[in-house]
Amino acid sequence: MASSRRLGLAAVVVALCALPACSGGEDRSAASTRPAETVAPLSTTPEGGPAVEASFATVQGLPFTEPEVLRSRNGTLDVTLDVREAQYEVGGVKVSGMTFTGQSMGPTLVLDPGDTLTFSVVNGLDEETNLHEHGLHVSPIGISDNVLRVMEPGSTSPVVVNIPDDQAPGTYWYHAHLHGFTEAQVMAGLFGALIINGLGERLPAELQTGLPDHLVALHDYQLAAGNTIVTTDIDSGAPTTRTVNGMVNPVLTSRPGQTQLLRLGNFSADIWYRLLMEGTTFSVLAEDASPAGRVDQHDELLLPPGKRFDVLVTWPQAGSFKLRTLPYDQGSQGDKYPERVLMTVNVAGDDKATPPQPTTMGALPDLGDAVIAQRRTVVFSENNEAGKFFINGRQFDGKVLFTPKLGTAEEWTLRNVTGEDHPFHIHVNDFQVMSVNGKRYDAVSLQDIVKVPAHGEVVIRHRFETFTGSFVFHCHILAHEDHGMMAIVDVRTDGKPAPAGTATTMGRMPGM
């Protein structure tokens, strides 16, 4: 199982990349061997309503539950991740996948700004792995958030993450992130949520006590023979089973007029979610854990892979309401996703007076007047038939592409010359979106993921602050990342490329 999944740098070019199924294109050779999305459920409940379409038989409509929560104490949180292959429950049935702690996803880690988060990553797989703390403004080198590091099979690797005192509150996540292995390991279960406290303290006083606070972790699963999660030749357009916290159509309860905080996160490897909540709107408090300078209401939210929104929701009337993902067309070279029910919310009981709602969670982003030290262009392209993906004409090769100067701001033009949407993501430093397809963008927060439309263009600005060292930016469709759509920036105090022969912070890359 593991050896056929391995993608060293040469394998990225030669082996799996030769399969069109990995690209998100129209040729779906693996789809015919997988079940259609018409499999009858093992059971469902009246509370959940009609059965939800899924690609394998599931138990549906059970009460909403969340992963285990681990909280920091006295400024520290020590976590052991026992990375291994195991059986765990998804949709009420046993499946075989990969796990951090024996469950379908890792525990939710809750910390305060200024805390120290320490992992002990015990790699019980027979392949390499790594760990990324997605969205945190922390060091990218050494034993911190260093995705250019390799954790060998049988090894125990320490990871020490010093969270800044001014780390923005909101919902982040952690997941496996080793080039060539990322898609399969995230698909199989190596991910979890990470929350930085402080968002609630910015709410009106009436909302700060007793506010229901729920993680809604979105993840899809495809099964092969023997109820084993598919990890080879993954086809992002094949029939799949969408889950919330590993459950199919769980049932959350509320009261009329009650406000709840939902932490929406797309923790899937490849697929997109276009969310609509019946009976209410989303009041967005934070996008990608960046508090909103203006709290806006949205009927729909688009979540590419890796995207998070912290939202308030209030149902004014009793009833049964569905959280849905609506149809989404990723473009002529991408996937077309059908509508699916994700979760049911049953609103009943005595009316509750709706407290005042927030209008702001902090300051608006301010990079519009920044002095720009460099302007750069990032071009996303692909050879869809060969399953190869490029940034500025290069598949990922472990070499530095850009060398920003510490403390300066840069403007990047993200250009997509392909026929499918690509979600751009960069580690360490968030960015402000300035325009989309030439039209000024009214940013109310920073973010770490943005959709670059098919045959479109997005202009962003970001400031390279605090940390020097090498880290990556990439498409967060993990199949695209694994097959070349990733590049390295090396932030240096002088902004000049390292002299030839100088030791770098990146260490050994897999397959190199």
C-alpha positions, 0 to 999 in steps of 0.5 A: 500500500505505502510503496505504491503511494510514494512520490519522490521528485522523479516519480512526480514527473514520471509515475503518478503524473502520467495518470490523467485521473490525478489532474482533475480533468475530464478523463476519469479512468478510475471512476468506473471501478468505484461505486456510484453515489446512489448507495443506500444507507445502512440506516438513517434517523427521522431527525436527519430526514431523507437519506443523503447520497454517498458513495458507500453505505453509511449510518446517517442522521446521528447527533452532531459530535466533535473530535476530542479537544486538547487545551493548553495549560500554563502556556503549553500544549504537548501533543503526541501524534501516533502516525500509523495505519489503522481502522476507524469509523467514518459515517458509522462504518469501519474504514482503513486509513491513516490516523494521528490518534486512532480516529478519523481526524486528529484532536482539536488543539486549542491554544492562546496567543503566546503559547508553545505548542510541542508535537512528538510525531511518531511515524509508524508508517512505512513511508515518510511524512511531515507536519504543517500548522496551516495559517500560523505566523510562525518560524518555517525553519528548524523543528518548527513549521518546516515542511521541507523537513523529512520525518522518516519511517520509524522515527520520532520527530519533535516539532516546537511551534512558538505562537506569537503574542499577537497571533490572530484568533480563529480557526487554523488546522494542521495536516501532513505536508510532505511533497509527493505524499500530501494528497494521499495522507490528508485524504486518509486522515492525517489532519486536525483543527487548531484554534487560537482563542480570542475571537469571542472576546471581540464579540458584544458582551451579550454574546460572550457568555454561553455562545455555542461554539462548534467545529464543522470539519468538512472532509470527503472519503472514497473507498476501495475494496475492503473499505480502505480509503483510496490513496493511489490514483485519487480521482477528485471528480469520482463519487465521494462521501462528504462528511462533517466531523467524520459523520454523514448528515449529523444533526445539530440542535438550536433554539429559535433566535439563538446565535451559534458560532460555527467554525467551517473548515474545508479539510478535504485534499482536493474538493471544493464546497459551496456552502448554503445554510437554510433558514439563515445567513453566514455572518463572517467573523474571520476568514482564514483566521483573520478577523474581519474589519467589517462583519458582512452577511453572506447567503453562500460561502465558497471553500476551496481546499484548506479554506476556513470561515468563522461565522455566526448563524441565527435561525429566527424560526423553528424548523429543520434546516440543511447545510448544503454544498451547492453545485460548483463548476471548477472550469472546463479542465476541472471538476463539476461537483453536485449538490449534497446535504452535509448537515441538518439543524433542528431548531425547536423549543422556546424562543431566545432573544437574539443578542446584538450582533457584531459589526467589526472584529478588528481593523481593516487590512491596510496594505493598499498604501504600502510601499512595494519593494518588489512586484512579481508574477506567479503563473499557474499552468498545467499539462492536464493529459500528462498530469503535470502542474507548474508554477512559472513553467517549473514543476517543483524541484526544491529550488528557491524561486523568489527571495523577498527581503525581510520587513518589506511588502511585495505585490504579486500578480497570480495568473491562471492560464488553465481551464480550472480554478486554482486555490493559491496558498502561502505559508507564514505570512497572510496577504490582502487581495487587491483585485480580481480579474482587474476589478478592485476587491473590497477586502475586509480581512487578510487571508491565506487562500484565494481562488485564482479563477480559470483564465483569470488573475488575482493581485495580492499584497503581503508583508514578509515579517518576523521570520527569515528562511525557506517556505512554500506557496502552492495550489491547495488542491493537493494533487496539483501540489504533489504533482508540481504546482508548488514553489519556494520563497527564501526570506532573507535580511538582505533580499538577495539570493544565497551565494552558490554553495551556501547551506540552506534551511530546507534539508533533504527533500524526498527523492533528492 
